[in-house]
Amino acid sequence: MAAGVDGFEDPSAEVLAEAAAAFGLLASSARLHIMWALAQGESDVTALADRVGGALPAVSQHLTKLKLAGLVRARREGRRQVYFVDDPDIVTVVRLMVGQLTARAGDASPPVARLRGTGA
């Protein structure tokens, strides 16, 4: 780590690369919407597709990418996979980001309804 300002050390190149990759995945409005929904509670792919308004195969592909990146996890319940965010820090980041942007817009509509209209 390099010396930083005000006592903060700069993160390593590896940490910055990992953070950039995670933020890159969240740069897709569809994946961000999925993360927002999962931050509210666990869900299977069918319920997620209904909630975010996406096609089942597309939502499944997004979940696979998020799972490979370690942003979401899944567990089997019978014949279905239930997805969830197991990292409270990721939940905090998603809620903070969407909440702040909603507040700045001064829009009284819920963030989920606003995100639903955007494409990935």
C-alpha positions as CSV (number, residue, x, y, z in Angstrom):
1,M,0.0,0.0,0.0
2,A,1.2,3.5,-0.8
3,A,1.1,6.3,1.6
4,G,-2.1,8.3,1.3
5,V,-3.5,11.5,2.6
6,D,-4.8,12.2,6.2
7,G,-3.6,8.8,7.5
8,F,-5.5,6.7,4.9
9,E,-3.4,4.2,3.0
10,D,-4.0,3.6,-0.7
11,P,-5.3,0.1,-1.4
12,S,-3.2,-2.3,-3.3
13,A,-3.6,-2.7,-7.1
14,E,-5.3,-6.1,-6.5
15,V,-7.9,-4.6,-4.2
16,L,-8.6,-1.8,-6.6
17,A,-9.0,-4.2,-9.5
18,E,-11.4,-6.4,-7.5
19,A,-13.5,-3.4,-6.5
20,A,-13.5,-2.1,-10.1
21,A,-14.7,-5.6,-11.3
22,A,-17.5,-5.6,-8.7
23,F,-18.6,-2.0,-9.6
24,G,-18.4,-3.0,-13.3
25,L,-21.0,-5.8,-12.6
26,L,-23.2,-3.3,-10.8
27,A,-23.0,-0.9,-13.7
28,S,-25.7,-2.9,-15.5
29,S,-29.1,-1.6,-14.5
30,A,-30.5,-5.1,-14.7
31,R,-27.9,-6.5,-12.3
32,L,-28.3,-3.5,-10.0
33,H,-32.0,-4.1,-9.9
34,I,-31.5,-7.8,-9.1
35,M,-29.0,-6.8,-6.3
36,W,-31.6,-4.2,-5.0
37,A,-34.2,-6.9,-4.9
38,L,-31.9,-9.4,-3.2
39,A,-30.9,-6.8,-0.7
40,Q,-34.5,-6.8,0.4
41,G,-34.6,-10.6,0.9
42,E,-33.8,-13.9,-0.8
43,S,-35.6,-15.1,-3.9
44,D,-35.6,-17.7,-6.6
45,V,-35.0,-16.8,-10.3
46,T,-38.6,-17.0,-11.3
47,A,-39.7,-14.5,-8.6
48,L,-36.8,-12.2,-9.5
49,A,-37.6,-12.3,-13.2
50,D,-41.2,-11.3,-12.3
51,R,-40.0,-8.5,-10.0
52,V,-37.4,-7.0,-12.3
53,G,-39.4,-7.5,-15.4
54,G,-36.7,-9.5,-17.1
55,A,-36.8,-12.7,-19.1
56,L,-36.0,-15.8,-17.1
57,P,-32.9,-16.8,-19.1
58,A,-31.5,-13.2,-18.9
59,V,-32.1,-13.0,-15.1
60,S,-30.5,-16.4,-14.7
61,Q,-27.4,-15.3,-16.7
62,H,-27.1,-12.1,-14.6
63,L,-27.4,-14.2,-11.4
64,T,-24.6,-16.5,-12.7
65,K,-22.3,-13.5,-13.2
66,L,-23.1,-12.1,-9.8
67,K,-22.6,-15.5,-8.2
68,L,-19.2,-16.0,-9.9
69,A,-18.1,-12.6,-8.7
70,G,-19.1,-13.5,-5.2
71,L,-21.7,-10.8,-4.9
72,V,-24.6,-13.3,-4.4
73,R,-24.8,-16.9,-3.2
74,A,-27.4,-19.6,-3.7
75,R,-28.7,-22.6,-1.8
76,R,-30.8,-25.4,-3.1
77,E,-34.4,-25.8,-1.8
78,G,-35.8,-28.9,-3.4
79,R,-35.7,-28.4,-7.1
80,R,-35.1,-24.6,-7.0
81,Q,-32.1,-22.4,-6.3
82,V,-32.7,-19.6,-3.8
83,Y,-30.4,-16.6,-4.2
84,F,-29.3,-14.1,-1.5
85,V,-26.7,-11.5,-0.7
86,D,-24.6,-12.9,2.1
87,D,-22.4,-9.8,2.5
88,P,-24.0,-7.0,4.6
89,D,-21.4,-4.5,3.1
90,I,-22.7,-5.2,-0.4
91,V,-26.3,-4.7,0.8
92,T,-25.2,-1.4,2.4
93,V,-23.5,-0.2,-0.8
94,V,-26.5,-1.0,-3.0
95,R,-29.0,0.6,-0.6
96,L,-26.9,3.7,-0.1
97,M,-26.2,4.2,-3.8
98,V,-29.9,3.8,-4.9
99,G,-31.2,5.6,-1.9
100,Q,-28.9,8.6,-2.5
101,L,-29.7,8.9,-6.1
102,T,-33.4,8.6,-5.4
103,A,-33.2,11.4,-2.8
104,R,-31.2,13.6,-5.2
105,A,-33.8,13.2,-7.9
106,G,-36.4,14.4,-5.4
107,D,-38.6,11.7,-6.8
108,A,-41.2,10.2,-4.4
109,S,-41.5,7.0,-6.5
110,P,-39.8,3.9,-5.0
111,P,-36.4,3.1,-6.4
112,V,-37.5,-0.3,-7.7
113,A,-40.2,1.2,-9.9
114,R,-37.7,3.7,-11.3
115,L,-35.1,1.1,-12.0
116,R,-37.6,-1.2,-13.7
117,G,-37.9,1.2,-16.7
118,T,-34.1,1.2,-17.5
119,G,-32.4,-1.3,-19.8
120,A,-29.2,-3.2,-19.3
